Amino acid sequence: MSIVGLNRLARDLEHTPGLLGRFDADPEEVMSAYPLTAPERRAVAGRDSDRLLAHGMNPVALRNLMVVLGVAHQDMYTRDLAEGG
């Protein structure tokens, strides 16, 4: 997992004017500027917090990323809760 790349993406989406709008329009174009693997890109684009957390993303950075991407707190870890984890 490209922890540094994921953390930078999370920070930049939150703090760089216009980047979130660009991400919404073309996530692949934005993510191509970060050292992310294909599975990481899919997880970010799919707002898959369970997968990102399981692979070591910092929980605070992950929370910020999900909130910026429009995922409500109660919806972040639904798979883990449903499986009793």
C-alpha positions as CSV (number, residue, x, y, z in Angstrom):
1,M,0.0,0.0,0.0
2,S,1.2,3.5,-0.9
3,I,0.5,5.0,2.5
4,V,2.3,8.3,1.7
5,G,0.5,8.6,-1.6
6,L,-2.9,7.9,0.0
7,N,-2.2,10.4,2.8
8,R,-1.1,13.1,0.3
9,L,-4.2,12.5,-1.8
10,A,-6.4,12.8,1.3
11,R,-4.7,16.0,2.4
12,D,-4.7,17.5,-1.1
13,L,-8.4,16.7,-1.7
14,E,-9.3,18.5,1.5
15,H,-7.0,21.5,1.1
16,T,-6.2,22.2,-2.6
17,P,-8.8,24.5,-4.1
18,G,-10.6,22.9,-7.1
19,L,-9.0,19.4,-6.7
20,L,-12.1,17.8,-5.3
21,G,-14.1,19.1,-8.2
22,R,-11.5,17.7,-10.6
23,F,-11.6,14.4,-8.7
24,D,-15.4,14.2,-9.0
25,A,-15.2,14.8,-12.7
26,D,-12.3,12.4,-13.4
27,P,-10.9,10.5,-10.4
28,E,-8.4,8.6,-12.5
29,E,-6.9,11.8,-13.9
30,V,-6.4,13.1,-10.3
31,M,-5.1,9.9,-8.9
32,S,-2.6,9.5,-11.7
33,A,-0.5,12.2,-10.0
34,Y,-0.1,10.1,-6.9
35,P,1.9,6.8,-6.4
36,L,-1.1,4.6,-6.0
37,T,-1.5,1.0,-7.0
38,A,-4.5,-0.1,-9.1
39,P,-6.2,-1.7,-6.1
40,E,-5.7,1.5,-4.1
41,R,-7.2,3.6,-6.9
42,R,-10.2,1.2,-7.1
43,A,-10.6,1.4,-3.3
44,V,-10.5,5.3,-3.3
45,A,-12.8,5.6,-6.3
46,G,-15.2,3.1,-4.7
47,R,-15.0,4.8,-1.3
48,D,-14.0,1.4,0.2
49,S,-12.8,2.5,3.7
50,D,-12.8,-1.2,4.9
51,R,-10.2,-2.1,2.3
52,L,-8.0,1.0,2.8
53,L,-8.1,0.5,6.6
54,A,-7.3,-3.2,6.3
55,H,-4.3,-2.4,4.2
56,G,-2.8,0.0,6.7
57,M,-4.1,3.5,5.9
58,N,-3.9,5.8,8.9
59,P,-7.5,5.9,10.4
60,V,-7.5,9.7,10.8
61,A,-6.3,10.2,7.2
62,L,-8.8,7.6,6.1
63,R,-11.7,9.3,8.0
64,N,-10.7,12.7,6.5
65,L,-10.6,11.2,3.0
66,M,-14.0,9.5,3.3
67,V,-15.6,12.6,4.7
68,V,-14.2,14.7,1.9
69,L,-15.5,12.2,-0.6
70,G,-19.0,12.4,0.9
71,V,-19.1,9.2,2.9
72,A,-21.0,9.6,6.2
73,H,-19.3,8.5,9.4
74,Q,-21.9,5.8,10.0
75,D,-21.3,4.4,6.5
76,M,-17.5,4.1,6.7
77,Y,-17.1,0.7,8.2
78,T,-20.4,-1.1,7.4
79,R,-18.8,-4.4,6.1
80,D,-16.6,-4.7,9.2
81,L,-19.6,-4.2,11.5
82,A,-21.9,-6.5,9.5
83,E,-19.3,-9.3,9.8
84,G,-19.0,-8.8,13.6
85,G,-15.4,-7.4,13.2
